[in-house]
Amino acid sequence: MESADVIARELQRRFGASSAAFLIADFSGKSLVRMGAASQDDSLSPKSERIALFGSVYGEAIRSQQCRIIPGEEGGAPRIIAPVTNRGDAIGLLELTLAEEPGEEALQEMCADLGVMAHVLAYVVIANERFTDLYHWGRRTRPLSLAAEIQHQLLPRSLACEAAQFAVAGAFEPAESIGGDTFDYVLDRHHLHLPVTDAMGHHVDAALIASLLVGALRGARRADVSLTEQARQADLALAAHGRGAFSTGQLLRVDLRDGQAHIINAGHPLPLRVRGSVVEQILLEVDLPFGMPFPHTYTAQSLELLPGDRLVMFTDGMLEHAAHDLDLTTLLEGTRGDHPREAAFTLTRAVLDANGGSLEDDATLMVLDWYGPHLTQRDAVGGADTSHASPPAR
């Protein structure tokens, strides 16, 4: 429980700061929560001071993954912030309150040292969150309903991940009456697996169906069965235990060695692919949803991914109700240069705004950037070198 405080006190000692704080990103990705400030008389604690990300220097630090200086106002102390990120998962920020604003050379040295400490803190949080609810307290903007609690436990522990071959991120904007959406990703030695599902119904019933489905998919995947067998086992699980419920879904598997991809579409909205500046819908054969009470099969279809492609998989909550006025193609074009993490949040936020801040169905999506089997991001999409071999990740 004191490990983050130990890092904060070391930062104070090293930089002569009057205080140091860890700001954790909440579940929505819209704000940061200052988990307390470590000074000589204070320690990190799960207090709920919230800082809006969008349009702020804090949001810019996370988006750019660069250190930022916040000048003091009216003679106040300046602050310096650095992103706490691991493999593309933006956990939050480190914030130091300084005695005086540093010069350019001192600022660069300080940012370099602070970046290393922030990377260390990312590993500390990842290791310690298995044993404490401290970070969950900070990440929640409001108490979760039972259905929401179940649903959040079905999501991957990190909403984003980077590797040499790809970057992937998901976003989940829940409806007022939880709609049963899930997304997941996992790596094995040679493959990246990406399932997205949308269970029928709302509230706890939908969350329980989603839990049954995710459990079946994970169990089948961990048994190292084929993609079609994963779909079959999920289908059988819902048919046997779902009490007549069903779920749509997509199961994607990408071979990291050669980029060959296969996908199963179980009654789900068709994915979109961004190649260069062109957004196109991927036409697939559509199999029946999981859990239908009569004989049917699932087909793993080939899906072409070229280095530089972006693939977007989503649930129908991204399309329904007031959100039908959104031009998803234009949004995808406008976010093409963003990291998948930022693009995913931008897209779900646009749906939420189009619905007046309240959704009748969950809006969920995953954004996958494919760099290629042996390519860095620079080689795949051009521009500045952002190779993932150099920590910290973005």
C-alpha positions as CSV (number, residue, x, y, z in Angstrom):
1,M,0.0,0.0,0.0
2,E,3.0,2.3,0.5
3,S,4.9,1.6,-2.7
4,A,3.6,4.5,-4.7
5,D,4.2,6.8,-1.7
6,V,7.8,5.6,-1.6
7,I,8.3,6.6,-5.3
8,A,6.7,10.0,-4.6
9,R,9.0,10.7,-1.7
10,E,12.0,9.7,-3.8
11,L,10.9,12.1,-6.5
12,Q,10.6,14.9,-3.8
13,R,14.1,14.1,-2.6
14,R,15.6,13.9,-6.1
15,F,14.0,17.0,-7.5
16,G,13.5,19.1,-4.4
17,A,9.8,19.2,-5.0
18,S,7.4,20.3,-2.4
19,S,4.9,17.6,-3.3
20,A,4.4,14.6,-5.6
21,A,1.2,13.0,-6.6
22,F,0.0,10.0,-8.7
23,L,-3.0,10.9,-10.9
24,I,-4.9,7.8,-12.1
25,A,-7.1,7.7,-15.2
26,D,-10.7,6.7,-14.4
27,F,-12.6,4.0,-16.2
28,S,-14.2,6.4,-18.6
29,G,-10.9,7.8,-19.8
30,K,-12.4,11.3,-19.4
31,S,-10.7,12.4,-16.2
32,L,-7.8,11.9,-13.8
33,V,-8.1,11.3,-10.1
34,R,-5.4,12.7,-7.8
35,M,-4.8,9.9,-5.5
36,G,-3.3,12.2,-2.9
37,A,-0.1,14.2,-2.6
38,A,3.0,12.9,-0.9
39,S,4.6,15.7,1.1
40,Q,6.4,15.6,4.5
41,D,3.0,15.5,6.3
42,D,0.9,13.6,3.8
43,S,0.8,10.3,1.9
44,L,-1.0,8.9,-1.1
45,S,-4.7,8.3,-0.4
46,P,-7.7,7.5,-2.5
47,K,-9.3,11.0,-2.5
48,S,-11.5,11.9,-5.4
49,E,-10.3,15.2,-6.7
50,R,-11.0,14.9,-10.4
51,I,-9.3,16.7,-13.3
52,A,-10.9,16.8,-16.8
53,L,-8.6,15.4,-19.5
54,F,-10.1,16.9,-22.7
55,G,-8.9,20.3,-23.5
56,S,-6.3,20.4,-20.6
57,V,-2.6,20.1,-20.4
58,Y,-3.1,16.8,-18.6
59,G,-5.0,15.4,-21.5
60,E,-2.3,16.6,-23.9
61,A,0.4,14.9,-21.8
62,I,-1.5,11.6,-22.0
63,R,-2.3,12.0,-25.7
64,S,1.3,13.0,-26.7
65,Q,3.0,10.7,-24.1
66,Q,5.3,13.6,-23.4
67,C,6.4,15.4,-20.2
68,R,4.7,18.8,-19.7
69,I,5.4,21.9,-17.5
70,I,2.4,23.8,-16.0
71,P,3.6,27.4,-15.1
72,G,2.6,28.7,-11.7
73,E,-0.2,31.2,-11.6
74,E,0.2,34.6,-9.8
75,G,3.5,33.6,-8.3
76,G,2.4,30.1,-7.5
77,A,4.6,27.0,-7.8
78,P,5.1,25.4,-11.2
79,R,4.2,21.8,-11.8
80,I,5.7,19.1,-14.1
81,I,3.7,16.1,-15.2
82,A,4.8,12.9,-16.9
83,P,2.7,9.9,-18.3
84,V,2.5,6.7,-16.4
85,T,2.1,4.2,-19.2
86,N,3.0,0.5,-19.9
87,R,2.7,-1.1,-23.3
88,G,0.3,1.5,-24.5
89,D,-2.0,1.3,-21.4
90,A,-2.2,4.9,-20.2
91,I,-2.5,4.4,-16.4
92,G,-2.2,8.0,-15.4
93,L,0.3,10.8,-14.7
94,L,3.0,11.7,-12.1
95,E,2.8,15.3,-11.0
96,L,5.5,17.2,-9.1
97,T,5.2,20.7,-7.6
98,L,8.5,22.5,-8.0
99,A,10.1,25.3,-6.1
100,E,10.8,27.2,-9.3
101,E,10.3,26.8,-13.0
102,P,13.4,25.0,-14.5
103,G,15.4,26.2,-17.5
104,E,15.1,24.3,-20.8
105,E,18.2,22.2,-20.2
106,A,17.2,21.3,-16.6
107,L,13.6,20.6,-17.8
108,Q,14.9,18.1,-20.4
109,E,17.0,16.3,-17.8
110,M,14.1,16.3,-15.3
111,C,11.7,14.9,-17.9
112,A,14.1,12.1,-18.7
113,D,14.5,11.1,-15.1
114,L,10.8,11.5,-14.3
115,G,9.9,9.4,-17.4
116,V,12.0,6.5,-16.0
117,M,10.3,6.8,-12.6
118,A,6.9,7.0,-14.2
119,H,7.6,3.8,-16.1
120,V,8.7,2.2,-12.8
121,L,5.4,3.4,-11.2
122,A,3.4,1.8,-14.0
123,Y,4.9,-1.6,-13.1
124,V,4.3,-1.0,-9.4
125,V,0.6,-0.3,-10.1
126,I,0.2,-3.3,-12.3
127,A,1.9,-5.6,-9.7
128,N,0.0,-4.2,-6.7
129,E,-3.5,-3.9,-8.1
130,R,-3.8,-7.7,-7.8
131,F,-3.8,-7.2,-4.0
132,T,-5.7,-4.0,-3.3
133,D,-8.9,-2.0,-4.3
134,L,-7.0,1.2,-3.9
135,Y,-6.7,1.9,-7.6
136,H,-10.3,0.8,-8.3
137,W,-11.4,3.5,-5.8
138,G,-9.7,6.1,-7.9
139,R,-10.9,4.8,-11.3
140,R,-14.6,5.0,-10.5
141,T,-16.4,8.2,-11.1
142,R,-19.5,6.8,-9.3
143,P,-20.5,3.6,-7.6
144,L,-21.2,0.8,-10.0
145,S,-24.4,-1.2,-10.1
146,L,-24.2,-4.9,-9.7
147,A,-24.6,-5.4,-13.5
148,A,-21.8,-2.8,-14.2
149,E,-19.5,-4.5,-11.6
150,I,-20.0,-7.9,-13.3
151,Q,-19.4,-6.3,-16.7
152,H,-16.3,-4.5,-15.8
153,Q,-14.7,-7.7,-14.4
154,L,-15.2,-9.2,-17.9
155,L,-13.0,-6.6,-19.6
156,P,-9.2,-7.1,-20.0
157,R,-7.3,-5.6,-17.1
158,S,-5.5,-3.2,-19.5
159,L,-7.7,-1.5,-22.2
160,A,-4.7,-1.1,-24.5
161,C,-1.7,-3.1,-25.6
162,E,1.3,-2.5,-27.9
163,A,3.8,-4.9,-29.4
164,A,6.2,-4.8,-32.4
165,Q,3.5,-6.1,-34.7
166,F,0.4,-4.2,-33.5
167,A,-1.3,-1.8,-31.2
168,V,-4.8,-2.5,-29.9
169,A,-7.2,-0.6,-27.7
170,G,-10.8,-1.0,-26.6
171,A,-13.4,1.3,-25.2
172,F,-16.7,0.5,-23.4
173,E,-19.3,3.2,-22.8
174,P,-22.1,1.6,-20.7
175,A,-25.8,2.2,-21.1
176,E,-27.8,3.4,-18.2
177,S,-29.2,-0.2,-18.0
178,I,-26.0,-2.2,-18.8
179,G,-26.5,-3.9,-22.2
180,G,-24.1,-6.9,-22.1
181,D,-21.3,-5.8,-24.3
182,T,-17.8,-7.1,-23.9
183,F,-14.4,-7.0,-25.6
184,D,-11.3,-8.9,-24.9
185,Y,-7.8,-9.5,-26.3
186,V,-5.0,-11.9,-25.5
187,L,-1.7,-13.1,-26.9
188,D,-0.3,-16.5,-27.1
189,R,3.1,-17.4,-28.6
190,H,2.0,-16.9,-32.2
191,H,-1.4,-15.3,-32.2
192,L,-3.4,-12.3,-31.2
193,H,-7.1,-13.1,-30.3
194,L,-9.7,-10.3,-30.4
195,P,-13.3,-11.2,-29.5
196,V,-16.2,-8.6,-29.3
197,T,-19.6,-9.7,-28.1
198,D,-23.1,-8.2,-27.4
199,A,-25.4,-10.2,-25.2
200,M,-29.2,-9.7,-25.5
201,G,-31.1,-7.9,-22.8
202,H,-30.2,-5.4,-20.1
203,H,-29.3,-5.1,-16.4
204,V,-28.0,-8.2,-14.5
205,D,-29.5,-10.7,-16.9
206,A,-27.4,-9.3,-19.7
207,A,-24.3,-9.2,-17.5
208,L,-24.7,-12.8,-16.5
209,I,-25.1,-13.9,-20.2
210,A,-22.0,-11.9,-21.0
211,S,-20.2,-13.6,-18.2
212,L,-21.2,-17.0,-19.4
213,L,-20.1,-16.2,-23.0
214,V,-16.7,-14.7,-22.0
215,G,-16.1,-17.7,-19.7
216,A,-16.8,-20.1,-22.5
217,L,-14.6,-18.3,-25.0
218,R,-11.7,-17.9,-22.6
219,G,-11.9,-21.6,-21.5
220,A,-11.9,-22.8,-25.1
221,R,-9.1,-20.4,-26.1
222,R,-7.0,-21.6,-23.2
223,A,-7.6,-25.2,-24.3
224,D,-5.8,-24.2,-27.5
225,V,-8.7,-25.2,-29.8
226,S,-9.4,-23.8,-33.3
227,L,-11.3,-20.6,-33.9
228,T,-14.4,-22.5,-35.1
229,E,-14.3,-24.7,-32.0
230,Q,-14.1,-21.6,-29.7
231,A,-17.3,-20.4,-31.4
232,R,-18.9,-23.8,-31.1
233,Q,-18.2,-24.0,-27.4
234,A,-19.5,-20.5,-26.8
235,D,-22.7,-21.4,-28.7
236,L,-23.2,-24.6,-26.7
237,A,-22.6,-22.8,-23.4
238,L,-25.3,-20.3,-24.1
239,A,-27.7,-22.9,-25.5
240,A,-27.3,-25.1,-22.4
241,H,-27.2,-22.4,-19.7
242,G,-28.4,-19.2,-21.2
243,R,-32.2,-19.8,-20.6
244,G,-33.1,-18.9,-24.1
245,A,-30.7,-15.9,-24.4
246,F,-28.4,-15.3,-27.3
247,S,-25.5,-13.1,-28.2
248,T,-23.9,-11.7,-31.3
249,G,-20.2,-11.6,-31.6
250,Q,-17.0,-11.5,-33.7
251,L,-13.9,-13.6,-33.1
252,L,-10.7,-12.5,-34.7
253,R,-7.4,-14.3,-34.7
254,V,-4.2,-12.8,-36.2
255,D,-1.1,-14.8,-36.8
256,L,1.8,-12.7,-35.6
257,R,4.3,-14.5,-37.8
258,D,2.8,-13.8,-41.2
259,G,-0.2,-11.5,-40.6
260,Q,-2.8,-14.0,-41.7
261,A,-6.1,-13.2,-40.0
262,H,-9.4,-15.2,-39.7
263,I,-12.7,-14.0,-38.4
264,I,-16.0,-15.5,-37.4
265,N,-19.1,-13.2,-37.5
266,A,-22.0,-14.5,-35.4
267,G,-24.8,-12.1,-36.4
268,H,-22.7,-9.0,-35.5
269,P,-22.2,-5.6,-37.3
270,L,-19.6,-5.8,-40.0
271,P,-16.2,-4.4,-39.1
272,L,-14.5,-1.4,-40.8
273,R,-11.0,-1.3,-42.2
274,V,-9.0,1.9,-42.7
275,R,-6.4,1.5,-45.4
276,G,-4.5,4.6,-46.3
277,S,-7.2,7.3,-46.4
278,V,-10.0,4.9,-47.4
279,V,-12.5,3.6,-44.9
280,E,-14.3,0.4,-46.1
281,Q,-16.7,-2.0,-44.7
282,I,-15.5,-5.6,-44.7
283,L,-18.1,-7.9,-46.2
284,L,-18.4,-11.2,-44.4
285,E,-20.7,-14.2,-44.4
286,V,-22.9,-13.8,-41.3
287,D,-23.4,-16.9,-39.1
288,L,-26.2,-17.2,-36.5
289,P,-25.7,-15.6,-33.1
290,F,-24.4,-17.7,-30.2
291,G,-27.0,-19.7,-28.4
292,M,-29.6,-20.2,-31.1
293,P,-31.7,-23.3,-30.3
294,F,-31.3,-25.2,-33.6
295,P,-28.4,-26.8,-35.5
296,H,-25.9,-24.5,-37.2
297,T,-22.2,-24.1,-37.8
298,Y,-19.5,-21.3,-37.7
299,T,-17.1,-20.5,-40.5
300,A,-13.7,-18.9,-40.0
301,Q,-13.2,-16.5,-42.9
302,S,-10.0,-15.0,-44.2
303,L,-9.5,-11.3,-43.5
304,E,-6.7,-9.4,-45.3
305,L,-4.6,-7.2,-43.1
306,L,-1.7,-5.2,-44.6
307,P,0.9,-3.3,-42.7
308,G,-0.5,0.1,-41.9
309,D,-4.2,-1.1,-41.8
310,R,-6.5,-0.1,-39.0
311,L,-9.4,-2.5,-38.2
312,V,-12.4,-1.4,-36.1
313,M,-14.8,-3.9,-34.5
314,F,-17.8,-2.6,-32.7
315,T,-21.3,-3.4,-31.2
316,D,-24.6,-2.0,-32.5
317,G,-24.7,0.5,-29.7
318,M,-22.2,2.5,-31.9
319,L,-24.9,2.8,-34.5
320,E,-28.3,2.8,-32.8
321,H,-30.6,5.6,-31.6
322,A,-29.5,9.2,-31.9
323,A,-26.0,8.0,-32.9
324,H,-27.3,7.1,-36.4
325,D,-26.7,10.8,-37.2
326,L,-23.0,10.3,-36.7
327,D,-20.7,9.8,-39.7
328,L,-18.5,7.0,-38.4
329,T,-16.5,7.1,-41.6
330,T,-15.6,10.8,-41.1
331,L,-14.7,10.1,-37.5
332,L,-12.4,7.3,-38.5
333,E,-10.8,9.5,-41.1
334,G,-10.3,12.2,-38.6
335,T,-8.7,9.9,-36.0
336,R,-6.5,8.0,-38.4
337,G,-3.3,9.5,-37.0
338,D,-4.3,8.9,-33.4
339,H,-3.1,6.1,-31.2
340,P,-5.8,3.3,-31.1
341,R,-6.3,4.3,-27.4
342,E,-7.2,7.9,-28.3
343,A,-9.2,6.9,-31.3
344,A,-11.3,4.4,-29.3
345,F,-12.2,7.0,-26.7
346,T,-12.9,9.7,-29.3
347,L,-15.4,7.4,-31.1
348,T,-17.3,6.3,-28.1
349,R,-17.3,9.8,-26.7
350,A,-18.9,11.0,-30.0
351,V,-21.6,8.4,-29.6
352,L,-22.3,9.4,-26.0
353,D,-22.5,13.1,-27.0
354,A,-24.8,12.3,-29.9
355,N,-27.2,10.6,-27.4
356,G,-27.2,13.6,-25.0
357,G,-24.9,11.9,-22.5
358,S,-27.1,8.9,-21.9
359,L,-27.1,5.6,-23.8
360,E,-29.9,3.1,-24.2
361,D,-27.5,0.5,-25.3
362,D,-23.8,-0.1,-24.6
363,A,-21.4,1.4,-27.1
364,T,-18.3,-0.7,-27.4
365,L,-15.4,-1.0,-29.9
366,M,-11.9,-2.3,-30.5
367,V,-9.3,-0.5,-32.7
368,L,-6.4,-2.6,-34.0
369,D,-3.5,-1.1,-35.9
370,W,-1.5,-3.8,-37.7
371,Y,2.2,-2.9,-38.3
372,G,3.2,-6.2,-39.8
373,P,5.1,-9.3,-38.7
374,H,8.6,-7.7,-38.6
375,L,7.8,-4.0,-38.8
376,T,7.9,-1.1,-36.4
377,Q,5.2,1.6,-36.5
378,R,7.5,3.9,-38.4
379,D,8.1,1.4,-41.1
380,A,4.4,0.5,-41.4
381,V,2.7,3.9,-41.5
382,G,5.5,6.4,-42.0
383,G,6.4,9.5,-40.1
384,A,8.5,9.9,-36.9
385,D,10.1,6.9,-35.3
386,T,7.9,5.6,-32.5
387,S,9.4,2.2,-32.3
388,H,8.0,0.2,-29.4
389,A,11.4,-1.1,-28.6
390,S,12.2,2.1,-26.7
391,P,10.4,2.4,-23.3
392,P,8.2,3.9,-22.0
393,A,5.6,2.8,-24.5
394,R,3.0,5.4,-25.6
